Amino acid sequence: MNKRFISGIAVVALIGSVAGGYAYATSTNAVTSKPVHGTASTPASPEAINQPSAAEAKLRNNLEQAQKQRDEELAQIQQNYSLPPSGGTFETQDSFSLITDQLAELEKLRQEGASPAGLGKVTPETVWFEPGNFKSDALTQWQCAWLREGIIAVQADDTKRRDNAVQTLVGFKQAPEASMFPNYEDFLKDNVYPLREGKTENGLAFLNHGENCVPENQLK
């Protein structure tokens, strides 16, 4: 579950939580800001064109904070969890486009000669992510990587390797972070337990669905 807060409204994006097990939560970190708007077409001096507006500075700070949160939460997961022998990644592909698109728009206006007074009327739309958001994203990819490992083992008829992958995924039920995935047992029943019987169809469908696992964790 990827949950972000924009202009005081929680906007939910489904970024591949396990087997549809999306964990809804509330947050007090919602902000009340307005979307990019205002008159910004008055010609500016050459010096002003190279001077970022207050709105750009606010968005850059917003982006830095979001990236810092992502890096810190990702580092915590990388410290406590290991990827399988077949590799994979913890990282998702969040580009923070809701912030960067606004920055690009404002920079374009400035480069086209919008005046500081005009840009000063623009109020940006800041975006904040719920604490733990990037942990759940990273753990979703960890689950994808280990499911991929289990399927590879089945395809290679490697029982020991398969059992290790299955046990690793089952053991996650005891982890503190398991509460982020309220439907995790459904994920196991649908995709992981069948590996013990050599059945990989559901697991492959989950891996390659496109909204669950990033390309590095898929198995074509």
C-alpha positions as CSV (number, residue, x, y, z in Angstrom):
1,M,0.0,0.0,0.0
2,N,1.3,3.4,-0.9
3,K,-0.6,6.1,0.9
4,R,0.2,9.8,0.4
5,F,-1.5,12.9,1.6
6,I,-2.2,15.9,-0.7
7,S,-4.1,19.0,0.2
8,G,-5.5,17.3,3.2
9,I,-7.0,14.4,1.2
10,A,-5.6,10.9,1.5
11,V,-4.8,9.6,-2.0
12,V,-4.3,5.9,-2.2
13,A,-2.2,4.2,-4.9
14,L,-2.0,0.5,-5.1
15,I,1.7,-0.4,-5.6
16,G,1.7,-4.1,-5.3
17,S,0.8,-5.0,-1.8
18,V,0.7,-8.8,-1.3
19,A,-2.2,-10.6,-2.9
20,G,-4.6,-7.7,-2.7
21,G,-3.8,-7.3,1.0
22,Y,-3.8,-3.5,1.1
23,A,-3.4,-2.1,4.6
24,Y,-5.4,1.1,5.1
25,A,-4.3,3.4,7.9
26,T,-4.9,6.9,9.0
27,S,-2.4,9.7,9.5
28,T,-2.1,13.1,11.1
29,N,0.5,14.2,8.6
30,A,-2.0,15.5,6.0
31,V,-1.2,19.0,4.7
32,T,-3.5,21.8,3.5
33,S,-1.9,23.4,0.5
34,K,-3.4,24.5,-2.8
35,P,-2.5,23.1,-6.3
36,V,-0.3,25.0,-8.6
37,H,-2.2,28.0,-9.9
38,G,-1.9,31.7,-10.3
39,T,-0.9,34.2,-13.0
40,A,2.8,33.8,-13.8
41,S,3.1,35.1,-17.4
42,T,4.4,38.7,-16.7
43,P,7.9,39.0,-18.4
44,A,10.9,38.6,-16.0
45,S,14.4,40.0,-16.1
46,P,17.3,37.7,-17.2
47,E,18.4,37.5,-13.5
48,A,15.0,36.4,-12.4
49,I,14.9,33.6,-14.9
50,N,17.7,31.9,-13.0
51,Q,16.3,32.5,-9.6
52,P,14.0,29.7,-8.4
53,S,10.7,30.8,-7.0
54,A,9.5,30.3,-3.4
55,A,7.1,27.6,-4.7
56,E,10.0,25.7,-6.3
57,A,11.9,25.9,-3.1
58,K,9.0,24.6,-1.1
59,L,8.6,21.7,-3.6
60,R,12.3,20.9,-3.6
61,N,12.2,20.7,0.2
62,N,9.1,18.5,0.0
63,L,10.9,16.2,-2.4
64,E,14.1,16.0,-0.3
65,Q,12.0,15.1,2.8
66,A,10.1,12.4,0.9
67,Q,13.4,10.9,-0.6
68,K,15.0,11.0,2.9
69,Q,12.0,9.1,4.4
70,R,12.2,6.5,1.6
71,D,16.0,6.1,2.0
72,E,15.8,5.7,5.8
73,E,12.9,3.2,5.7
74,L,14.5,1.3,2.9
75,A,17.8,1.1,4.8
76,Q,16.0,-0.4,7.8
77,I,14.4,-3.1,5.8
78,Q,17.7,-3.9,4.0
79,Q,19.4,-4.2,7.4
80,N,16.8,-6.7,8.8
81,Y,16.0,-8.7,5.7
82,S,18.0,-10.6,3.1
83,L,17.3,-11.2,-0.6
84,P,17.4,-14.8,-1.9
85,P,20.4,-16.4,-3.8
86,S,18.6,-15.7,-7.1
87,G,18.8,-12.0,-6.3
88,G,16.2,-9.3,-6.7
89,T,15.6,-5.9,-5.2
90,F,13.9,-4.2,-2.3
91,E,13.5,-1.0,-4.3
92,T,10.3,0.2,-6.0
93,Q,10.1,2.7,-8.9
94,D,8.5,5.6,-7.1
95,S,9.6,8.7,-9.0
96,F,7.7,11.2,-6.8
97,S,6.0,12.5,-10.0
98,L,3.3,14.4,-8.1
99,I,6.1,16.6,-6.8
100,T,8.6,16.6,-9.8
101,D,5.8,17.3,-12.3
102,Q,5.0,20.5,-10.5
103,L,8.7,21.4,-10.3
104,A,9.0,21.0,-14.0
105,E,6.0,23.1,-14.7
106,L,7.2,25.9,-12.5
107,E,10.7,25.8,-14.0
108,K,9.2,26.0,-17.5
109,L,7.2,29.0,-16.5
110,R,10.3,30.7,-15.1
111,Q,12.4,29.9,-18.1
112,E,9.7,31.3,-20.3
113,G,10.0,34.6,-18.5
114,A,7.3,34.5,-15.8
115,S,7.9,37.3,-13.3
116,P,8.8,36.8,-9.7
117,A,5.6,38.6,-8.8
118,G,3.6,36.2,-10.9
119,L,5.3,33.1,-9.6
120,G,4.8,34.5,-6.1
121,K,1.1,33.9,-6.6
122,V,1.6,30.2,-7.3
123,T,1.0,27.9,-4.4
124,P,2.3,24.3,-4.7
125,E,0.7,21.1,-3.8
126,T,2.9,19.3,-1.3
127,V,2.8,15.6,-0.9
128,W,3.6,13.6,2.3
129,F,3.9,9.9,2.8
130,E,2.6,8.0,5.8
131,P,5.3,6.7,8.1
132,G,6.2,3.1,7.1
133,N,4.9,3.6,3.6
134,F,8.3,2.8,2.0
135,K,8.9,-0.1,4.4
136,S,5.8,-1.9,3.2
137,D,6.8,-1.2,-0.4
138,A,10.2,-2.7,0.2
139,L,8.8,-5.7,2.0
140,T,6.4,-6.3,-0.9
141,Q,9.4,-6.5,-3.2
142,W,11.2,-8.8,-0.7
143,Q,8.2,-11.1,-0.8
144,C,8.3,-11.0,-4.6
145,A,12.0,-11.9,-4.7
146,W,11.5,-14.9,-2.4
147,L,8.4,-16.1,-4.3
148,R,10.6,-15.9,-7.5
149,E,13.3,-17.9,-5.7
150,G,10.7,-20.6,-4.8
151,I,9.4,-20.9,-8.4
152,I,13.0,-21.1,-9.8
153,A,13.6,-23.9,-7.3
154,V,10.5,-25.8,-8.4
155,Q,11.5,-25.4,-12.0
156,A,14.9,-26.8,-11.2
157,D,13.5,-29.6,-9.1
158,D,15.5,-28.4,-6.2
159,T,13.5,-29.5,-3.2
160,K,15.8,-28.1,-0.5
161,R,16.0,-24.7,-2.2
162,R,12.2,-24.7,-2.6
163,D,11.6,-25.5,1.0
164,N,13.9,-22.8,2.1
165,A,12.1,-20.2,0.1
166,V,8.7,-21.4,1.3
167,Q,9.8,-21.4,4.9
168,T,11.3,-17.9,4.6
169,L,8.0,-16.5,3.3
170,V,5.9,-18.4,5.9
171,G,8.3,-17.3,8.7
172,F,7.5,-13.7,7.8
173,K,4.1,-14.1,9.6
174,Q,6.1,-13.8,12.9
175,A,7.8,-10.6,11.9
176,P,6.7,-7.3,13.5
177,E,6.1,-5.9,10.0
178,A,3.6,-8.6,9.2
179,S,0.8,-6.4,10.5
180,M,1.3,-4.2,7.4
181,F,-0.1,-7.1,5.4
182,P,-3.5,-8.1,6.9
183,N,-4.2,-10.6,4.0
184,Y,-0.8,-12.2,4.0
185,E,-2.1,-15.6,4.7
186,D,-4.2,-15.4,1.5
187,F,-1.0,-14.6,-0.4
188,L,0.6,-17.7,1.1
189,K,-2.4,-19.9,0.3
190,D,-2.7,-18.7,-3.3
191,N,1.0,-18.5,-4.3
192,V,3.4,-20.0,-1.8
193,Y,1.9,-23.2,-0.3
194,P,1.2,-24.6,-3.9
195,L,5.0,-24.6,-4.5
196,R,5.3,-27.6,-2.2
197,E,3.2,-29.6,-4.7
198,G,5.2,-28.2,-7.7
199,K,2.4,-25.8,-8.7
200,T,3.8,-22.4,-9.9
201,E,0.9,-21.0,-12.0
202,N,-0.5,-18.7,-9.4
203,G,2.9,-17.6,-8.3
204,L,4.0,-16.7,-11.8
205,A,0.8,-14.8,-12.4
206,F,1.4,-12.8,-9.2
207,L,5.0,-12.0,-10.0
208,N,4.3,-10.9,-13.6
209,H,1.1,-9.1,-13.0
210,G,2.8,-5.7,-13.4
211,E,1.4,-4.0,-10.3
212,N,2.8,-6.4,-7.8
213,C,6.5,-6.8,-8.5
214,V,9.1,-4.6,-10.2
215,P,10.8,-6.1,-13.3
216,E,13.9,-7.2,-11.3
217,N,11.6,-9.5,-9.2
218,Q,9.6,-10.9,-12.1
219,L,10.1,-14.2,-13.8
220,K,9.3,-14.3,-17.5
